């Protein structure tokens, strides 16, 4: 119930408040979103498998986002930010599709 209230509150605040991402953080936002989606689908898969742990989910969510952003930041510092961004998206994309396939198998038994 708390999650639903937080979701509704977040949507309402997002609709009412004018939010903009600072220019310096804009390259990291897409990577952070993909990392967050990886954690989200991993949490859904764990829930369906009956092994979901809320503490582990929160730590995974935060850690995925921070590590992905750190990798892209280091790539920017080394001058290869685009290549590392692509690498992070590919790796996280493979994980997302693996989790989605497991979720699909759970629902459709196929």
N, C-alpha and C positions, 0 to 999 in steps of 0.2 A: 504494500500500500504506500509505503514511504517513497518507493521508486516512482510510482505513478504520480504522486503529488509533486515530486521534484521535477519530473518531466513536464507536467502541465505548467508549473511555475517557471521553468526554464524557457518554455515556448512563449509564455506570456511576456516575460521580461525581454526576450529577444525581439518580440513584435513591437514592444513599447519603446525600448531604449535604442538609441542610435549607437551601434557598436562598429568600430573599425579597427582593423589590425594594423599596428605600426608598420611602417615600410620596412624596417630592419628585420621584422619577424615574418614577413610575407613569404619568403622562400621556404620556410620551415612548416608552414601551416598545412600544405597538402600532405607532406610526409607524416605529420602528426595525426592527421585524419586517417590515413591509411593504417598507421600503427594502432590507432584506437579501434578501427574496424577489425583488425586482426585480433585484438584482445576481446572485443565484443563477440565475434563469431566463435572464438575459442571458449568463451564463457557459456555461450548457448550450447555448444557441443558438450561441454563438461556437464551442464545441467541435464541434458537429455541422456547422457551416459550415467547419470546418478552420482557423479564425483565432484560436483560443483562445491567450491569453497569460496565464500565471499571475500575473505581476507586475501587469498591467493589471487582472486580476480582483480581486486583493487591494486595490489602490488604489480601484477602483470600489466594492467592498463597503464599505470603511471610509468613503470619501467620501460615498456615498449615505446611509449611516446618520447621519453627522455633519451633513450639510447638512439632511436632513429634520428631525432633532432641533433644529437651530438655527432653522429656519423656524418650527417649533412654539413654541420658546422665545420668539422675537421676537413671535410672535402673542400669547402669554400676557402678555408685557410690555406690549403695546399694547392688550390687552383683547379681542382677536379670535382667541384661540387655537383655539376650536372651528371657526371658519370656515377658518382656515389649515390646521388638521388635516384637515378635509374636502378642501380643495384638494390637499394633498399626497397623500392617499390616492387621490383621483381620478386625478391625474397619474401616480402610480406604478402604479395599477391598469391604466390604459390601456397603459403600457409592458409590464406583466406579461402582459396579454392579447395584446399584439402578439408578444411573445417566445414565448408558449405556442402561438400560431397558427403561427409559423414552425417550431417544434418538431413540431407536429402535421403540417404539410405535409411535413416531412422524413421522418417515419415512415410516413405513410399516403399520401403523394403526392397529397393532396387538400386 
